Structures are given as structure tokens and as C-alpha cells.
Amino acid sequence: MATAITDNQQKNRLFITLSVMLCTIMQALDTTIANVALPHMQGAMGATQDQISWVLTSYIVASAICMPLTGFASSRLGRKRIFMWSVVGFTVASILCGAAQSLNQIIAFRLLQGIFGASLIPLSQSVLLDTYPPEKHGSAMAMWGVGVMVGPILGPSLGGILTEYYNWRWVFYINIPFGILAWLGLATFVSETKIDNKRRFDFFGFILLSLAIGCLQMLLDRGQSQNWFSSTEILLETFVFALSFYMFIVHMLTHDRPFINPKIFQDRNFNLGLVCVFIIGIILLATMALLPPFMQNLMGYPIVDIGFLLTPRGFGTMAGMMVVGKLSGKVDPRHMMLFGLAMMIISLLQMTHFTAESSQWDIINSGIIQGIGLGFVFVPLSTITFSSLQPEFRNDGTSLYSLIRNIGSSIGISVVMAYLAQRIQINHSAFSSFITPFNLPLNYLGERGIYDITTPTGLIAINSEVTRQASILAYLQDFRLMMWVSVAAIPLVLLLRAPTKAAK
């Protein structure tokens, strides 16, 4: 249960903010930093592509399942205690991941890392909301948002540098100094919350929700590699997800003390905020999942250069959040969100005009614009979502908020990758229809020894170029899809109510 702001919190507000920011950055970085190191892990562990993907899957599934537990554990055991143990567990699990000698070990340790890391972001958000008065929640969420949004953006570049110049194990060892400093800060400056001994643990509700979340994350993460619904595994996971989620909803609405109190969904801004952050989750990581392979496979950039070219996106996000923090309390957050969505739409529109010959400035410029847009959307959204939510629901609310954002990211990545594969096939088929002996420009090139349709070598070269052009167009169509998703978020912003002062 949230408490009123204490004298200790007022005096140590800066140190509390720095401590929870370290936790946020540490966890947010780990969502993407390990992705770059996967090929190196695969070689070191002698694993197949499908096997090494479990390094990511185990972390995502464990984190998603345990995230809803944050609210209950904080109420029964104390938020500070749970926070500190989570930092210790996450740091130790990171050390074990770096020292792993086999595939089974690193998967198990990543599972452990996901369990302890699940509560770090929702608890950091909850602590900041309780540390700052309602009129300063915008500034607090701006600082918190820097860690949440910039972490996944800077993760690939930092992971690429560590892997390229040191060793893949350092993508895990880098968490050690963050963990130590965060633990010291939490132990020294953060106050403990009141413990609610009356709150009971709804074991059946938790099992149903865990099954639903776990199966959803599994089918989203493995759907592309298993060819989606042609796979028995994916069909089984879809069935279990649908059944367990339906049973959880029924149980939540009929049980005396359910795992998640349905009263939390009586707040209009909170409900709309969950839908909005779901959409932001789609745009944030889905776009980041598309750009690196596009730049590497079609534009020919090495992985380190890709990291540097994507880094300005993070600086744009930080700049946007800093401006929002200054404008908080002076400008309607809905207006800032609309401006941010407009910037994101402009950026994605620019990306729909990318070619294999696009300049570095084209990438940097669109990235900065999109970063600023994300900053202008994410911070006001975090503020307005919790503006009218009662303090006793804050721990559960922040857990659900982070969970929905993560699910949005998982769904977004799965959708854009599936759409990419589908569009490549469709585009290839459409382009191939022009490869005929009656195509005069093609015959002209064939007469000069380029793309000769009458020789096997020429046909191979033609097919390679058709595939390349089909892939470029498919990426642009994916960017256009993301643009329309951003447009679809505008009506939701208009439905939000102006923020009101939450109860202290």
C-alpha cells in the first residue's frame, strides 16, 4: 500500500531517484543487450539457432509471469525489502549468466534473471510516484522514462561494442556495478512501506494468469520459427492461453479476494493508459527489431556502425523527456502526447521512403524525430495513467502497466516479423512476373552481359536482385504499418481525461 510522502523521502529525493533509475536502466538494458551477443553465444555453446533462442525466451517468459506478483509481494513483505532482494537476485543471476559453461546453464540463469528482474521497473515507478507529490509526477515520470525507453534503444549498440571488443560475457557482467550501487542506494535512502497482513494470496488466480501470460509469450516468441499455426506447439499454446485467460477473467470477477482487484479497472484513465502503452510498446521495439537487419543485410552496415547510427534515437528520447519534464504542470499532457504521436508518424513516414542507398543522415534524422516523439508520448502517458488511480492500487497498477507494455512489444515484434516474411513472398512473386523474354529493359541488360535471362548464372543473379528488392519493399511496408498503428492511437488520447490530483 502506498504511503504519504515522508520527511525522509523529501530530504533524499535526489538519491532515491538515482537509486531507482539505476535499477530501471539495468533491467531495461537487459531486454535488448543480449540480442546482439546471441551469435557469439551460439558458437561458444555449440547450439543451434532454435536452441540459442531460448536464452531470450526464458528471460521474457519468466519476467512476464512474475511481473504481476510485484503488487502482492510488496503489500505482504514490504516494497523496499522486495526491491532490494530483486536487485541482489538480478545481479547474482547476471554473474551466473556471464560465467555459464553450457547452454542449459545459461538458459536456467536467464530464467532466474527474469524472475528477479520482473519487479524492478514497476517498483521503481511506484517508488517515484510515492516520493514526489502529484504536481511533480510529470517530472518524476520523465526521469523514470529515460531509463525505460533509452535502455532498449542503447542496448544493441552497447551490446555490440562489448561483444566486438571484449567478450559476450560482458553483456551480463556490466550489470554488477549497477546492481551494487542500486542496492546501496535503496538500503540507505528508500523507506519501507506498511505491510498488509490481511491480503491473501490467490494461488488459483495466479496460476491461471501465469499460464495465460507464459503461453502467450511462448507463442509470440516462437511462432515465427515454428511456422505459426501449422505447428502443434503453437496451436497447443494458443489453446492453453485462451482457456486460462478466460478462466482468469471469470475467477477475477467472481472471487472474493482475486489476485488482481477488478476495482482497479474502474479508473477510466488507467484503462485507456494500458491500451495506449500497449500501442507504444508495439512501436518502440518493433521498429528497433526491423532497423538492424535492414541496415545490415540490405544496406551493408557492420553491427558496430548500426549501433552508433541508432544511438541518436536514444538521445532524441532523452531530449524529449527533458522538455516534457519542464513543461509538466504547465501544458496539458494530452497535447504533448498528440505532438509526440505526430512526430512518430512523421518519422515512420520518412522511413517508408528508405532505400538501400539512403544516407546515414536519413537514418539519424528519422531516429531523432522518432525518439523525440516517444519522449513526448511516454512521459505524459505515464503521468496521466496514474493521475486518478487510488494509491492502494499503485503497486498493482505499475505492474500491470509494465506487463502490458512488454506484451505489446512482444506482439509488435511477432506481427512485424510475420508481416515482413509474408510481404517478401508476395513482393517476390509480383516482381518475378516481369521476368520474361518480352521485357525489353531486361533484354537490353542481358545483351550487355548483365542479368542474362538465357543462362543459369544470369537467372541466379536476377533472382538474387528480385529477392533484394522484394525485401526492401517489405521493410518499407512494415514501416508503413507502424505508421498506421501510431495514427490509430490518436483517438485514444482524445478519450483521456485531464489529469486530476491523486489522493496522497
HUQUISUL-V668182 format. One record per helix or strand. SS is the DSSP state (alpha for helix, beta for strand). FROM is the first residue (numbers start at 1). TO is the last residue. Records with the same first field share a line. If there is no record, write none. Layout:
# HUQUISUL-V668182
SS=FROM-TO, FROM-TO
This chain:
# HUQUISUL-V668182
alpha=7-11, 13-30, 33-45, 49-52, 54-67, 69-77, 79-99, 103-131, 134-165, 170-173, 175-189, 203-222, 228-230, 232-254, 262-266, 268-298, 303-327, 333-351, 360-385, 391-432, 440-447, 456-488, 490-495
beta=328-328, 331-331
